[in-house]
Amino acid sequence: MKHLLLCSLLFTTLVASAQTWTKVGTGTDGKVSVLTPYSDGLAVGGKFKRINEFNRINTCLIRENSNGDYAYLSNYSDDFDQRSSTAKEQGTEVSAFAGFNHRLHVGGQFFNPGYLSEVGMGYFEIDTATDQTVFMGYAEQTTAGEQILCLKSFDEKLFIGGRFNHSVAYIQSDDYPNPMVMPAGTNLSGVVHSLEVFRDTLYAGGYFTVSDTDTVVQANIAWWNDGQWMALDSTLDSTIFTLLTFKDKLYAGGAFGRDSASLQRIAAWDGASWSAVGSGFNDSADVVYALAVYSDTLYAGGVLNKSGLLELNNLAQLDNGQWHPLGTGTNDTVFCMQAYRGRLYIGGVFQIANELICRNLVAYNNGKEKTGVIDPYSEAASLRLYPNPASDRVTASDAVSMQLMNMQGTIIRQSSGNSMDLNGLSKGHYVVSVVKTDGSSGFEQLLIVR
């Protein structure tokens, strides 16, 4: 009997810790460049024309329903690769997202039907009452060959980095509908790939120089100080593609360290000096394009072949100070990763992830994190509805918009404000999604009675 009980407990433990890899619909037909949570979904951007067999050119917002499946918001009305003449343009890309001032801001290298030339940066104004979106460009736009590569909210501004005339710029939080683009300093020159906040300071990473009155330094990383950029005392020797704050350190990943014995493609900054992160990635072709924190663990993605003597396939996780493979990895490049609702979402240009046939987008669960929509009856529920059960009307405190979904995740009613009319709906269980005044979102189950 004891042996049976032990076997039962062992089986339960193994099941609870089983890792899973999941397709996200049928994926995309092109590169996935950026993944960012926004409102009640995950914004997906890149260089594609279809996602899960829907026509969504370069951008889409996906949402899991209560069954752990995926639904696709179809209310992005504008394409992102055509001129006003409707002549299609190849090679355009959405490469940056940021939630800012209750709007989804977008950056990249693209066209839009409402503009006569390249757009490159702007935002979605989402009208939840009509389920429509309007894309609004900033007052200044990119020109041919320029590209926005990163967006970051800091100091009540949205900072913009990339390959364009300013290298870094910003918009003010109260400047709408067509925000003015203001240069963020004038002493940084080159390409900015990533912006990150570390210890209440904004950092920029990329491939650029920083100048003062006497010298020009090939810095590749710099910090924002009272209107100008300052080079760190210790710089990295080549391109930085990604920055991430984790456990009071600023992690940098990229193509640097090819001549270094320790800082190989990844390094950690503690405010005074750089340190190695495990054995780094030491194959001559290795490049780190993405870093993410999932379940209190650091993950790296890119073109990754080797860490020390250990072979990798483009994905790695840091465990006890050393890098280890994540499953069997992917068969091609990883460009972005994002933890979202209990999974680590991974995007790039691969067709296989951990031997699962997929198209450029996959979700990984470590067997420890709960997945899907939050259980509305758990202590982690993010909002409260009243009355609940309800018959004619339901209210959610501190809400600016509400969506009512059936248990399959299909939106059947939505409204602006903090209440919703329920008349005409069948009795039963529903899920309510709410966007709050602070820009956060939450879910709770609602029982309609008659």
C-alpha positions as CSV (number, residue, x, y, z in Angstrom):
1,M,0.0,0.0,0.0
2,K,2.9,2.3,0.8
3,H,4.5,1.6,-2.5
4,L,1.2,2.4,-4.3
5,L,0.9,5.6,-2.4
6,L,4.5,6.6,-3.2
7,C,4.0,5.8,-6.9
8,S,0.8,7.9,-6.9
9,L,2.6,10.8,-5.3
10,L,5.5,10.5,-7.8
11,F,3.1,10.4,-10.7
12,T,1.3,13.5,-9.5
13,T,4.6,15.4,-9.1
14,L,5.7,14.4,-12.6
15,V,2.5,15.5,-14.2
16,A,2.5,18.8,-12.3
17,S,6.1,19.6,-13.5
18,A,5.7,18.5,-17.1
19,Q,6.8,21.1,-19.6
20,T,4.6,21.8,-22.5
21,W,5.1,23.6,-25.9
22,T,2.0,24.9,-27.6
23,K,1.2,26.2,-31.1
24,V,-0.4,29.7,-31.2
25,G,-3.0,28.9,-33.8
26,T,-1.3,28.2,-37.1
27,G,1.3,30.9,-36.4
28,T,2.4,33.5,-39.0
29,D,3.6,33.5,-42.6
30,G,6.6,35.7,-41.8
31,K,8.9,37.0,-39.1
32,V,7.6,37.8,-35.6
33,S,9.7,40.7,-34.3
34,V,8.0,41.9,-31.1
35,L,5.6,40.6,-28.4
36,T,4.1,43.0,-25.8
37,P,1.1,42.5,-23.4
38,Y,-1.5,45.2,-23.8
39,S,-5.0,45.5,-22.4
40,D,-6.4,41.9,-22.3
41,G,-4.2,40.6,-25.1
42,L,-0.7,40.1,-26.4
43,A,0.3,42.4,-29.2
44,V,2.2,40.6,-32.0
45,G,4.2,42.6,-34.5
46,G,6.6,41.7,-37.3
47,K,6.9,41.2,-41.0
48,F,3.9,39.0,-41.9
49,K,0.6,39.2,-43.9
50,R,-1.3,36.4,-42.1
51,I,-1.6,35.2,-38.5
52,N,-3.6,32.1,-37.8
53,E,-4.9,32.3,-41.4
54,F,-6.4,35.8,-40.8
55,N,-5.2,38.8,-42.9
56,R,-3.4,40.8,-40.3
57,I,-0.6,42.7,-41.9
58,N,2.4,43.1,-39.6
59,T,0.4,43.5,-36.4
60,C,-2.3,41.7,-34.4
61,L,-3.6,41.4,-30.8
62,I,-4.2,37.8,-29.7
63,R,-6.1,36.8,-26.6
64,E,-6.5,33.5,-24.8
65,N,-10.0,32.5,-23.8
66,S,-11.0,30.7,-20.6
67,N,-10.3,27.3,-22.2
68,G,-6.6,28.2,-22.9
69,D,-7.2,28.6,-26.6
70,Y,-6.6,31.6,-28.7
71,A,-8.9,34.3,-30.2
72,Y,-7.8,37.0,-32.5
73,L,-9.0,40.6,-32.3
74,S,-9.9,41.7,-35.7
75,N,-10.5,45.4,-34.9
76,Y,-7.1,46.6,-36.2
77,S,-8.6,48.2,-39.3
78,D,-5.4,49.5,-41.1
79,D,-2.8,47.6,-42.9
80,F,0.9,48.4,-42.4
81,D,2.5,47.9,-45.7
82,Q,0.8,50.0,-48.3
83,R,0.8,53.5,-49.6
84,S,-2.4,55.5,-50.0
85,S,-2.4,54.4,-53.7
86,T,-2.9,50.9,-52.3
87,A,0.3,49.7,-54.1
88,K,1.8,47.1,-51.9
89,E,5.3,47.6,-50.5
90,Q,7.5,44.7,-49.5
91,G,9.9,44.6,-46.6
92,T,7.9,46.7,-44.1
93,E,7.9,45.7,-40.5
94,V,6.4,46.5,-37.1
95,S,9.2,46.2,-34.6
96,A,8.1,48.0,-31.4
97,F,5.1,48.3,-29.2
98,A,4.4,50.2,-25.9
99,G,1.3,50.8,-23.9
100,F,1.2,54.5,-23.0
101,N,-1.6,56.8,-22.0
102,H,-4.2,54.0,-22.6
103,R,-3.1,53.7,-26.2
104,L,-1.1,51.1,-28.0
105,H,1.9,52.8,-29.6
106,V,3.5,51.2,-32.6
107,G,7.0,51.7,-34.2
108,G,8.7,50.2,-37.2
109,Q,9.2,50.8,-40.9
110,F,5.9,50.7,-42.7
111,F,3.3,52.6,-44.7
112,N,-0.4,53.3,-43.9
113,P,-3.4,54.1,-46.2
114,G,-4.0,57.3,-44.4
115,Y,-0.6,58.8,-45.2
116,L,1.1,59.7,-48.4
117,S,4.6,58.4,-47.4
118,E,6.3,56.3,-44.8
119,V,4.8,56.5,-41.3
120,G,7.0,54.4,-38.9
121,M,5.5,55.6,-35.6
122,G,2.1,56.3,-34.2
123,Y,-0.6,54.7,-32.0
124,F,-4.0,53.0,-32.0
125,E,-6.9,54.8,-30.6
126,I,-9.2,52.0,-29.6
127,D,-13.0,52.7,-29.3
128,T,-14.3,49.8,-27.3
129,A,-17.9,51.0,-27.8
130,T,-17.8,50.5,-31.5
131,D,-15.0,47.9,-31.7
132,Q,-13.1,50.1,-34.1
133,T,-9.5,51.4,-34.1
134,V,-8.0,54.4,-35.7
135,F,-4.3,54.6,-36.4
136,M,-2.8,58.1,-35.7
137,G,0.7,59.0,-36.8
138,Y,2.9,61.3,-34.9
139,A,3.5,64.9,-36.1
140,E,7.0,63.8,-37.4
141,Q,7.5,60.6,-39.3
142,T,10.4,58.5,-40.6
143,T,11.8,58.6,-44.1
144,A,12.9,55.9,-46.5
145,G,15.4,53.6,-44.9
146,E,14.7,54.7,-41.3
147,Q,13.1,52.4,-38.7
148,I,11.8,52.7,-35.2
149,L,13.2,49.7,-33.2
150,C,12.1,50.3,-29.6
151,L,9.7,52.3,-27.4
152,K,9.9,52.8,-23.6
153,S,7.8,54.8,-21.1
154,F,9.9,56.9,-18.7
155,D,9.4,60.1,-16.7
156,E,5.9,60.6,-18.1
157,K,7.3,60.5,-21.7
158,L,7.4,57.8,-24.3
159,F,11.0,57.5,-25.6
160,I,11.6,56.3,-29.1
161,G,14.8,54.6,-30.4
162,G,15.9,53.3,-33.7
163,R,17.6,54.1,-36.9
164,F,16.4,57.6,-37.7
165,N,17.5,61.2,-37.6
166,H,17.3,61.6,-33.8
167,S,18.5,58.1,-32.7
168,V,16.4,58.7,-29.6
169,A,13.4,61.0,-29.3
170,Y,10.3,61.3,-27.1
171,I,6.7,62.4,-27.1
172,Q,4.9,64.1,-24.2
173,S,2.1,62.3,-22.3
174,D,-0.4,65.1,-22.9
175,D,0.3,65.8,-26.6
176,Y,-2.5,64.3,-28.8
177,P,-3.9,63.6,-31.4
178,N,-0.6,64.0,-33.3
179,P,2.2,64.1,-30.8
180,M,5.3,66.2,-31.5
181,V,8.5,64.2,-31.7
182,M,11.2,65.9,-29.6
183,P,14.9,64.9,-29.9
184,A,16.2,63.3,-26.7
185,G,19.6,64.9,-26.5
186,T,21.9,65.7,-29.5
187,N,25.1,63.9,-28.5
188,L,24.2,60.3,-29.4
189,S,24.7,59.2,-33.0
190,G,23.9,55.8,-34.5
191,V,21.3,53.0,-34.1
192,V,19.4,52.4,-30.8
193,H,18.0,48.9,-30.6
194,S,16.8,48.8,-27.0
195,L,15.6,51.2,-24.2
196,E,15.3,50.0,-20.6
197,V,14.9,51.6,-17.1
198,F,17.3,50.5,-14.4
199,R,17.4,52.1,-10.9
200,D,15.1,54.9,-12.1
201,T,17.4,55.8,-14.9
202,L,16.8,55.3,-18.7
203,Y,19.5,53.3,-20.6
204,A,19.9,53.0,-24.3
205,G,21.7,50.1,-26.1
206,G,22.7,49.7,-29.7
207,Y,25.6,50.6,-31.9
208,F,26.3,54.3,-31.5
209,T,28.8,56.9,-30.4
210,V,28.4,59.4,-27.5
211,S,30.1,62.7,-27.7
212,D,31.0,65.5,-25.2
213,T,32.9,68.7,-25.9
214,D,36.2,67.0,-26.4
215,T,35.8,63.4,-27.4
216,V,33.6,60.9,-29.3
217,V,33.3,57.5,-27.7
218,Q,32.0,54.3,-29.4
219,A,29.8,53.6,-26.4
220,N,27.0,51.2,-27.6
221,I,25.3,51.8,-24.2
222,A,24.5,55.1,-22.5
223,W,22.4,56.6,-19.7
224,W,20.1,59.6,-19.9
225,N,21.2,62.4,-17.6
226,D,19.4,65.8,-17.5
227,G,18.8,66.1,-21.3
228,Q,22.0,64.5,-22.5
229,W,23.4,61.0,-22.9
230,M,26.4,59.8,-20.9
231,A,28.6,56.9,-21.8
232,L,29.3,54.3,-19.1
233,D,32.9,54.2,-17.8
234,S,33.1,50.6,-19.2
235,T,31.5,50.1,-22.6
236,L,30.8,46.9,-24.7
237,D,32.7,46.4,-27.9
238,S,29.9,45.8,-30.4
239,T,26.2,46.0,-30.9
240,I,23.7,45.6,-28.1
241,F,20.3,44.3,-29.3
242,T,18.4,44.0,-26.0
243,L,18.5,45.3,-22.5
244,L,16.5,43.9,-19.5
245,T,16.4,44.6,-15.8
246,F,16.4,41.6,-13.5
247,K,17.2,41.2,-9.8
248,D,18.8,44.6,-9.5
249,K,21.1,44.2,-12.5
250,L,20.9,45.5,-16.1
251,Y,21.4,42.6,-18.5
252,A,22.7,43.4,-22.0
253,G,22.6,40.9,-24.9
254,G,24.0,41.3,-28.4
255,A,26.9,40.6,-30.7
256,F,29.6,42.0,-28.4
257,G,32.5,40.2,-26.7
258,R,33.9,38.4,-29.7
259,D,37.4,39.2,-28.4
260,S,36.5,38.8,-24.7
261,A,37.1,35.7,-22.6
262,S,34.1,36.5,-20.3
263,L,31.6,39.0,-21.6
264,Q,30.5,36.9,-24.6
265,R,27.2,38.2,-26.1
266,I,25.7,38.7,-22.6
267,A,26.8,40.8,-19.6
268,A,25.3,42.2,-16.4
269,W,25.8,45.7,-15.1
270,D,25.5,46.4,-11.4
271,G,25.8,50.2,-11.6
272,A,29.6,50.2,-11.4
273,S,31.0,47.4,-13.6
274,W,30.1,44.5,-16.0
275,S,30.2,40.9,-15.0
276,A,29.9,37.6,-16.9
277,V,26.6,35.7,-17.0
278,G,27.5,32.1,-16.9
279,S,29.8,31.1,-19.7
280,G,28.1,33.4,-22.1
281,F,27.6,32.3,-25.7
282,N,30.9,31.5,-27.3
283,D,30.3,30.3,-30.9
284,S,31.7,32.7,-33.4
285,A,28.2,33.1,-35.0
286,D,26.3,33.6,-31.7
287,V,24.1,36.7,-31.2
288,V,21.6,37.4,-28.4
289,Y,18.5,39.2,-29.8
290,A,16.1,38.7,-26.9
291,L,16.1,38.4,-23.1
292,A,13.0,37.6,-21.0
293,V,12.2,36.8,-17.4
294,Y,9.7,34.0,-16.9
295,S,8.9,32.3,-13.6
296,D,11.8,34.2,-11.9
297,T,14.3,32.7,-14.4
298,L,16.3,34.5,-17.1
299,Y,15.9,33.3,-20.7
300,A,18.0,34.2,-23.8
301,G,17.1,33.8,-27.5
302,G,18.7,34.6,-30.8
303,V,21.3,32.7,-32.8
304,L,22.7,30.6,-30.0
305,N,24.9,27.6,-30.7
306,K,27.1,27.1,-27.7
307,S,27.7,28.1,-24.0
308,G,31.0,26.8,-22.8
309,L,31.0,23.2,-24.1
310,L,27.2,22.9,-24.1
311,E,25.4,22.9,-27.4
312,L,22.3,25.0,-27.9
313,N,19.6,25.6,-30.5
314,N,18.8,29.3,-30.3
315,L,17.2,29.2,-26.8
316,A,18.7,29.0,-23.3
317,Q,17.7,29.4,-19.7
318,L,20.0,30.4,-16.8
319,D,20.0,27.8,-14.0
320,N,22.4,27.9,-11.0
321,G,24.6,30.5,-12.8
322,Q,25.0,28.5,-16.1
323,W,23.1,28.4,-19.4
324,H,21.2,25.3,-20.3
325,P,19.1,24.4,-23.4
326,L,15.4,25.1,-23.4
327,G,14.0,21.8,-24.7
328,T,15.5,21.1,-28.1
329,G,15.3,24.8,-29.0
330,T,14.2,26.1,-32.4
331,N,15.5,25.4,-35.9
332,D,16.2,29.1,-36.7
333,T,16.5,32.5,-35.2
334,V,14.6,33.8,-32.1
335,F,13.9,37.6,-32.2
336,C,11.6,38.1,-29.2
337,M,10.2,36.5,-26.0
338,Q,7.5,37.6,-23.6
339,A,6.1,36.0,-20.4
340,Y,2.3,36.2,-20.6
341,R,-0.4,34.4,-18.6
342,G,1.8,31.6,-17.4
343,R,3.6,30.9,-20.6
344,L,6.8,32.2,-22.3
345,Y,5.8,33.3,-25.8
346,I,8.7,33.0,-28.3
347,G,8.7,34.6,-31.8
348,G,11.2,34.6,-34.7
349,V,11.7,33.0,-38.1
350,F,11.6,29.3,-37.1
351,Q,9.4,26.4,-38.3
352,I,10.2,23.9,-35.5
353,A,10.3,24.5,-31.7
354,N,11.2,21.6,-29.4
355,E,10.3,19.2,-32.3
356,L,6.8,20.8,-32.6
357,I,6.0,22.0,-36.1
358,C,5.0,25.7,-35.8
359,R,5.3,28.9,-37.8
360,N,7.4,31.6,-36.2
361,L,5.4,31.7,-32.9
362,V,5.2,29.2,-30.0
363,A,4.3,29.2,-26.3
364,Y,6.3,27.4,-23.6
365,N,5.1,26.4,-20.1
366,N,7.5,25.1,-17.5
367,G,5.0,23.0,-15.7
368,K,5.0,25.2,-12.6
369,E,3.1,28.3,-13.8
370,K,-0.7,28.4,-14.1
371,T,-1.7,29.1,-17.6
372,G,-4.6,31.0,-19.3
373,V,-7.2,33.4,-18.0
374,I,-7.0,34.1,-14.2
375,D,-9.5,32.0,-12.2
376,P,-12.1,34.5,-11.3
377,Y,-12.8,32.8,-8.0
378,S,-9.2,32.7,-6.8
379,E,-7.5,35.2,-4.5
380,A,-5.6,36.4,-7.6
381,A,-8.7,37.7,-9.3
382,S,-7.8,41.2,-10.5
383,L,-11.2,42.9,-10.2
384,R,-14.7,42.6,-8.6
385,L,-18.0,42.8,-10.3
386,Y,-21.3,43.8,-8.6
387,P,-23.9,42.6,-8.5
388,N,-22.7,39.1,-9.3
389,P,-24.9,37.2,-10.1
390,A,-26.6,40.0,-12.1
391,S,-29.7,40.3,-14.3
392,D,-30.0,43.7,-15.9
393,R,-26.7,45.6,-15.4
394,V,-23.2,44.9,-14.0
395,T,-20.6,47.4,-12.7
396,A,-16.9,47.1,-12.3
397,S,-15.2,49.7,-10.1
398,D,-12.3,51.8,-11.4
399,A,-13.0,50.7,-15.0
400,V,-12.8,52.7,-18.3
401,S,-14.1,50.0,-20.6
402,M,-15.6,46.5,-20.4
403,Q,-16.0,43.5,-22.7
404,L,-18.3,40.6,-22.2
405,M,-17.2,37.2,-23.6
406,N,-18.8,33.8,-23.7
407,M,-16.9,30.9,-22.2
408,Q,-15.2,30.3,-25.6
409,G,-13.7,33.8,-25.5
410,T,-15.9,35.4,-28.2
411,I,-16.8,39.0,-27.5
412,I,-20.5,39.5,-27.5
413,R,-20.9,42.9,-25.9
414,Q,-18.7,45.8,-24.9
415,S,-19.1,49.3,-23.5
416,S,-17.1,52.3,-22.3
417,G,-17.3,53.3,-18.7
418,N,-17.6,51.1,-15.6
419,S,-21.0,49.5,-16.2
420,M,-22.7,47.4,-18.9
421,D,-26.3,46.7,-19.9
422,L,-27.1,42.9,-19.8
423,N,-30.6,43.0,-21.2
424,G,-31.3,40.6,-24.0
425,L,-28.6,38.2,-23.0
426,S,-29.2,34.5,-22.1
427,K,-28.7,33.4,-18.6
428,G,-25.5,31.5,-17.8
429,H,-21.7,32.0,-17.2
430,Y,-19.7,34.7,-19.0
431,V,-16.3,36.3,-18.6
432,V,-15.9,40.1,-18.2
433,S,-12.7,41.8,-19.3
434,V,-12.0,45.2,-17.9
435,V,-9.5,47.9,-18.7
436,K,-8.9,50.1,-15.6
437,T,-8.1,53.7,-15.2
438,D,-4.4,53.0,-14.6
439,G,-4.2,51.1,-17.9
440,S,-4.1,47.6,-16.4
441,S,-6.6,44.9,-17.1
442,G,-8.4,42.1,-15.4
443,F,-11.0,39.3,-15.8
444,E,-13.8,37.9,-13.7
445,Q,-16.5,35.4,-14.3
446,L,-20.1,36.7,-14.3
447,L,-23.3,34.7,-13.8
448,I,-26.3,36.1,-15.5
449,V,-29.6,35.1,-14.0
450,R,-33.2,35.7,-15.1
